[in-house]
Amino acid sequence: MPKRAVVLLQLGGPDSLDAVEPFLYNLFSDPDIIDLPGAFLFRKRLARMISARRAPKVEDLYRRIGGRSPILPQTLAQAESLKKELEQKGHPMHVTVAMRYWHPFTDEIIQELLAQSVDGAILLPLYPHYSRSTTGSSVNEWKRTLKRLNASQLQWRLIEHYYDHPLYIEAVVERIREVLEDIPAEERSAVHLVFSAHGTPVKLVKAGDPYASQVRRTYELVVERGEFGLPHHLCFQSKVGPQRWLEPSLTQTIRQLGEAHVTHAVVIPISFVSDHIETLSEINIEAREEAHTVGISSFAMTEPLLISKPFIGCLADLVINHAGGKT
């Protein structure tokens, strides 16, 4: 019987302060991130300049959240939970993790699969929404690595997205309800729900990237399924560089809420399924400080999906359908 594996694709993150600059270098060396005309001529040199300049500030941010990214241990926990769920459903598979910009890298995982005589892999991005800069980048690296390792015998299939999967929607709704339950009943009607997704350059949208429309659909489905009866907003975060990015930004949204004398806000990071510097620092520290500055006295962020039962159920359902030949 063919031996199959699931490979969870994720961004990765520095596992120490010393790893911050090389992690940034790997990120800005990515041709799916720096794609200016003729960039192949200067991409690595530019990546060195950007990573060296940004490293001190980014190191300070990581220092504030414990000195390292939590993404690897959290992703490994998701892999283990998915493995157990698949076993319980009668579909035992090897489940592993390939990070895009830090260990374990794609080549490490492909060699691991070859050593275990795996002949078929299902690539499952931990990005619910497809973007060329996330899932697309990981898949391009997967293809390049297979070619470099002369491993064409390793067959693979991609789960491209699951932004509208009912169990994914339920997992997000569940996290919002958990936060609302912690707010005194007499104050809940004052809450504004702020859905924040990682931004992308507008030029990607104009080039046909589906990310922004998929994020908006997730937002609509969560609001519909949750029936919260509260004001809600969609915004974007993590802008880098001078290009125009998706708007409104998280900062703009918070300031607008302050101007409207809103006192309670709950931020939902809908494009993240684990903790990143974008959630722990950008939302839970920087956005929180901004909120208090503009008069929002009650500020909360939903917990990441991690190994929530509906989310792991979503991943298992996707894998089983793809293993059965469905697309």
C-alpha positions as a printed NumPy array, in Angstrom:
array([[  0.   ,   0.   ,   0.   ],
       [  1.45 ,   3.426,  -0.916],
       [  2.847,   5.372,   2.006],
       [  1.359,   8.839,   2.155],
       [  2.218,  11.968,   4.089],
       [  0.724,  15.342,   4.878],
       [  3.062,  18.334,   4.779],
       [  1.845,  21.396,   6.646],
       [  3.215,  24.493,   4.926],
       [  3.859,  27.533,   7.097],
       [  5.879,  30.734,   7.128],
       [  8.324,  29.867,   9.903],
       [  9.918,  32.247,  12.353],
       [ 13.238,  32.912,  14.1  ],
       [ 13.875,  30.54 ,  16.996],
       [ 16.286,  32.971,  18.677],
       [ 17.274,  36.624,  18.455],
       [ 20.376,  35.59 ,  16.514],
       [ 18.118,  34.039,  13.874],
       [ 16.169,  37.241,  13.197],
       [ 18.468,  38.717,  10.551],
       [ 18.991,  35.468,   8.559],
       [ 15.234,  34.845,   8.753],
       [ 14.579,  38.308,   7.302],
       [ 17.211,  37.698,   4.628],
       [ 15.449,  34.489,   3.576],
       [ 12.133,  36.343,   3.47 ],
       [ 13.355,  39.236,   1.349],
       [ 15.335,  36.905,  -0.931],
       [ 12.105,  35.222,  -1.987],
       [ 11.337,  35.976,  -5.662],
       [  7.629,  35.874,  -4.791],
       [  8.192,  38.729,  -2.313],
       [ 10.723,  40.913,  -4.173],
       [  9.469,  40.759,  -7.757],
       [ 10.508,  44.1  ,  -9.213],
       [ 11.514,  44.162, -12.904],
       [ 15.025,  42.769, -13.239],
       [ 15.082,  41.883,  -9.527],
       [ 17.07 ,  38.696, -10.161],
       [ 20.082,  40.939, -10.782],
       [ 20.037,  42.545,  -7.341],
       [ 17.574,  40.592,  -5.154],
       [ 20.132,  39.036,  -2.797],
       [ 22.063,  42.266,  -2.39 ],
       [ 18.816,  44.121,  -1.662],
       [ 17.74 ,  41.397,   0.782],
       [ 20.993,  41.805,   2.717],
       [ 20.469,  45.563,   2.932],
       [ 16.837,  45.301,   4.033],
       [ 17.447,  42.533,   6.582],
       [ 20.456,  44.306,   8.113],
       [ 18.52 ,  47.562,   8.4  ],
       [ 15.348,  46.002,   9.834],
       [ 16.967,  43.419,  12.132],
       [ 17.597,  45.646,  15.209],
       [ 13.979,  46.861,  15.326],
       [ 12.562,  43.396,  14.675],
       [ 14.838,  41.888,  17.342],
       [ 13.358,  44.35 ,  19.844],
       [  9.857,  43.235,  18.887],
       [ 10.765,  39.573,  19.356],
       [ 12.402,  40.432,  22.668],
       [  9.044,  41.789,  23.856],
       [  7.284,  38.495,  23.036],
       [  9.838,  36.175,  24.615],
       [ 12.872,  36.285,  22.326],
       [ 11.648,  33.868,  19.686],
       [  8.72 ,  33.008,  17.446],
       [  6.211,  30.508,  18.86 ],
       [  5.244,  29.319,  15.394],
       [  7.284,  26.094,  15.216],
       [  6.136,  24.491,  18.494],
       [  2.559,  25.554,  17.769],
       [  2.7  ,  24.145,  14.227],
       [  4.219,  20.882,  15.459],
       [  1.319,  20.617,  17.933],
       [ -1.105,  21.11 ,  15.042],
       [  0.682,  18.384,  13.08 ],
       [  0.426,  15.973,  16.002],
       [ -3.265,  16.755,  16.53 ],
       [ -3.989,  16.264,  12.835],
       [ -2.104,  12.95 ,  12.839],
       [ -4.234,  11.696,  15.746],
       [ -7.446,  12.904,  14.105],
       [ -6.593,  11.114,  10.858],
       [ -5.802,   7.912,  12.754],
       [ -9.134,   8.09 ,  14.589],
       [-10.927,   8.511,  11.267],
       [ -9.17 ,   5.474,   9.776],
       [ -6.726,   7.391,   7.568],
       [ -3.3  ,   7.049,   9.231],
       [ -0.645,   9.227,   7.599],
       [  2.733,  10.675,   8.399],
       [  2.286,  14.391,   9.18 ],
       [  5.21 ,  16.792,   9.07 ],
       [  5.944,  20.517,   8.788],
       [  7.834,  22.511,   6.138],
       [  8.622,  26.141,   6.909],
       [  9.303,  28.647,   4.155],
       [ 11.887,  30.952,   5.742],
       [ 13.338,  29.065,   8.714],
       [ 13.893,  25.528,   9.94 ],
       [ 12.687,  22.98 ,   9.097],
       [ 13.129,  24.078,   5.499],
       [ 11.48 ,  22.435,   2.5  ],
       [ 14.608,  20.524,   1.475],
       [ 14.92 ,  19.024,   4.972],
       [ 11.352,  17.731,   4.802],
       [ 11.577,  16.337,   1.269],
       [ 14.705,  14.42 ,   2.262],
       [ 12.857,  13.173,   5.356],
       [  9.996,  11.892,   3.19 ],
       [ 12.362,  10.205,   0.748],
       [ 14.22 ,   8.521,   3.606],
       [ 10.906,   7.136,   4.861],
       [  9.971,   5.867,   1.381],
       [  6.945,   8.135,   1.176],
       [  5.679,   8.154,  -2.397],
       [  2.779,  10.59 ,  -2.108],
       [  2.389,  13.883,  -0.239],
       [ -0.561,  16.181,   0.353],
       [  0.561,  19.784,   0.775],
       [ -1.689,  21.519,   3.29 ],
       [ -0.916,  25.226,   3.757],
       [ -1.729,  26.725,   7.125],
       [ -2.883,  29.745,   5.158],
       [ -6.674,  29.418,   4.79 ],
       [ -6.635,  32.018,   1.995],
       [ -4.571,  31.573,  -1.148],
       [ -2.02 ,  34.208,  -2.102],
       [  0.889,  34.051,  -4.474],
       [  3.042,  35.483,  -1.668],
       [  2.19 ,  32.728,   0.853],
       [  0.889,  29.418,  -0.491],
       [  2.218,  30.26 ,  -3.951],
       [  5.688,  30.915,  -2.588],
       [  5.749,  27.674,  -0.577],
       [  4.62 ,  25.635,  -3.577],
       [  7.199,  27.263,  -5.847],
       [  9.895,  26.382,  -3.319],
       [  8.557,  22.815,  -3.152],
       [  8.821,  22.47 ,  -6.943],
       [ 12.307,  23.986,  -7.075],
       [ 13.513,  21.691,  -4.294],
       [ 12.111,  18.542,  -5.893],
       [ 13.969,  19.431,  -9.072],
       [ 17.206,  20.219,  -7.246],
       [ 17.076,  16.943,  -5.297],
       [ 16.1  ,  14.969,  -8.404],
       [ 13.061,  13.686,  -6.506],
       [ 10.42 ,  13.685,  -9.249],
       [  9.199,  10.285,  -8.009],
       [  7.609,  12.005,  -4.993],
       [  4.062,  12.65 ,  -6.137],
       [  2.124,  15.467,  -4.5  ],
       [ -1.189,  17.262,  -4.418],
       [ -2.045,  20.71 ,  -3.112],
       [ -4.95 ,  21.833,  -0.96 ],
       [ -5.077,  25.365,  -2.305],
       [ -7.403,  27.059,   0.197],
       [-10.231,  26.515,   2.695],
       [-11.357,  30.052,   3.492],
       [-15.041,  29.026,   3.311],
       [-14.881,  25.55 ,   4.864],
       [-17.719,  25.289,   7.419],
       [-15.447,  23.915,  10.155],
       [-12.887,  26.682,   9.636],
       [-15.686,  29.254,   9.893],
       [-16.982,  27.531,  13.026],
       [-13.51 ,  27.577,  14.585],
       [-13.247,  31.361,  14.138],
       [-16.783,  31.884,  15.464],
       [-15.938,  29.757,  18.505],
       [-12.912,  31.905,  19.343],
       [-14.973,  35.104,  19.088],
       [-17.66 ,  33.703,  21.376],
       [-15.004,  32.781,  23.947],
       [-13.812,  36.399,  24.122],
       [-17.341,  37.822,  24.237],
       [-18.188,  35.539,  27.154],
       [-15.353,  37.139,  29.137],
       [-16.845,  40.617,  28.673],
       [-19.493,  41.616,  31.25 ],
       [-22.954,  41.027,  29.789],
       [-23.976,  44.639,  30.308],
       [-20.999,  45.817,  28.207],
       [-21.209,  43.426,  25.236],
       [-23.457,  45.646,  23.143],
       [-20.654,  48.243,  23.1  ],
       [-18.197,  45.851,  21.41 ],
       [-16.997,  46.401,  17.846],
       [-15.563,  43.323,  16.111],
       [-12.407,  44.184,  14.168],
       [-11.366,  41.483,  11.7  ],
       [ -7.697,  41.966,  10.81 ],
       [ -6.004,  40.052,   8.003],
       [ -2.396,  40.202,   6.888],
       [ -2.221,  42.711,   4.054],
       [ -0.771,  42.356,   0.571],
       [  0.243,  44.921,  -2.044],
       [ -2.68 ,  46.175,  -4.145],
       [ -0.75 ,  45.25 ,  -7.288],
       [ -1.227,  41.573,  -6.395],
       [ -4.991,  42.068,  -6.366],
       [ -4.842,  43.83 ,  -9.733],
       [ -2.788,  40.915, -11.072],
       [ -5.558,  38.485, -10.122],
       [ -4.441,  37.284,  -6.692],
       [ -7.623,  35.958,  -4.965],
       [ -6.458,  36.593,  -1.385],
       [ -8.388,  39.812,  -0.718],
       [-11.7  ,  38.469,  -2.036],
       [-11.265,  35.219,  -0.085],
       [-10.547,  37.134,   3.132],
       [-13.678,  39.215,   2.605],
       [-15.747,  36.056,   2.075],
       [-14.424,  34.549,   5.319],
       [-15.339,  37.759,   7.127],
       [-18.872,  37.668,   5.699],
       [-19.367,  33.995,   6.554],
       [-18.12 ,  34.394,  10.135],
       [-20.428,  37.359,  10.757],
       [-23.335,  35.455,   9.224],
       [-22.631,  32.223,  11.133],
       [-21.909,  33.948,  14.436],
       [-25.044,  36.117,  14.514],
       [-23.256,  38.398,  16.964],
       [-25.492,  41.4  ,  16.418],
       [-22.491,  43.714,  16.838],
       [-20.823,  46.327,  14.606],
       [-18.013,  44.752,  12.589],
       [-15.123,  45.931,  10.434],
       [-12.556,  44.365,   8.084],
       [ -9.029,  45.765,   7.91 ],
       [ -5.468,  44.764,   7.029],
       [ -2.098,  44.93 ,   8.748],
       [  1.668,  44.423,   8.41 ],
       [  2.402,  46.79 ,   5.533],
       [  6.062,  46.769,   4.438],
       [  7.663,  49.159,   1.956],
       [  6.358,  52.114,  -0.053],
       [  3.842,  50.266,  -2.247],
       [  0.116,  50.754,  -1.807],
       [ -1.327,  47.929,   0.299],
       [ -4.85 ,  46.754,   1.036],
       [ -6.835,  49.189,   3.158],
       [ -8.095,  50.239,   5.591],
       [ -5.204,  49.371,   7.858],
       [ -5.64 ,  48.133,  11.412],
       [ -4.198,  51.401,  12.712],
       [ -6.585,  53.473,  10.59 ],
       [ -9.528,  51.414,  11.812],
       [ -8.603,  51.794,  15.464],
       [ -8.218,  55.543,  15.091],
       [-11.586,  55.801,  13.352],
       [-13.204,  53.847,  16.189],
       [-11.593,  56.208,  18.682],
       [-12.948,  59.217,  16.791],
       [-16.401,  57.61 ,  16.961],
       [-16.015,  57.253,  20.765],
       [-16.054,  53.442,  20.654],
       [-14.949,  52.012,  24.021],
       [-14.806,  48.244,  23.378],
       [-12.991,  46.407,  20.574],
       [-12.247,  42.742,  19.904],
       [ -9.645,  42.058,  17.203],
       [ -9.935,  38.806,  15.257],
       [ -6.786,  37.86 ,  13.252],
       [ -8.66 ,  35.92 ,  10.577],
       [ -5.744,  35.116,   8.274],
       [ -3.667,  33.562,  11.078],
       [ -4.12 ,  30.083,  12.588],
       [ -1.266,  30.345,  15.114],
       [  0.63 ,  33.083,  16.912],
       [  3.089,  35.236,  14.983],
       [  4.879,  38.489,  15.677],
       [  1.963,  40.054,  13.767],
       [ -0.483,  38.887,  16.435],
       [  1.571,  38.935,  19.625],
       [  3.342,  42.236,  18.91 ],
       [  1.521,  44.121,  16.168],
       [ -1.981,  43.46 ,  17.526],
       [ -1.655,  42.539,  21.175],
       [  0.967,  45.173,  22.052],
       [  1.113,  47.932,  19.416],
       [ -2.567,  48.022,  18.434],
       [ -3.579,  47.668,  22.071],
       [ -1.461,  50.693,  22.995],
       [ -2.935,  52.68 ,  20.099],
       [ -6.457,  51.696,  21.165],
       [ -5.939,  52.918,  24.709],
       [ -4.44 ,  56.157,  23.367],
       [ -7.603,  56.913,  21.357],
       [ -9.981,  56.055,  24.186],
       [-10.797,  52.383,  23.607],
       [-10.646,  51.198,  27.202],
       [-11.567,  47.554,  26.578],
       [ -9.352,  45.827,  23.998],
       [ -9.102,  42.077,  23.397],
       [ -7.676,  39.73 ,  20.777],
       [ -9.097,  36.298,  20.048],
       [ -6.896,  33.281,  20.711],
       [ -5.341,  31.576,  17.651],
       [ -7.121,  28.521,  16.269],
       [ -4.158,  26.234,  17.094],
       [ -5.586,  22.78 ,  17.847],
       [ -9.222,  23.74 ,  18.334],
       [-11.492,  20.804,  17.592],
       [-13.312,  22.352,  14.613],
       [-10.08 ,  23.608,  13.045],
       [ -8.296,  20.252,  13.266],
       [-11.525,  18.676,  12.021],
       [-11.391,  21.029,   9.03 ],
       [ -7.81 ,  20.027,   8.214],
       [ -8.624,  16.316,   8.551],
       [-11.649,  16.664,   6.277],
       [ -9.541,  18.396,   3.632],
       [ -6.862,  15.709,   3.765],
       [ -9.296,  12.815,   3.596],
       [-11.12 ,  14.316,   0.61 ],
       [ -7.859,  14.881,  -1.25 ],
       [ -6.515,  11.448,  -0.321],
       [ -9.666,   9.996,  -1.839],
       [ -8.982,  11.726,  -5.125],
       [-11.411,  14.599,  -4.742],
       [-10.402,  18.201,  -5.504]])
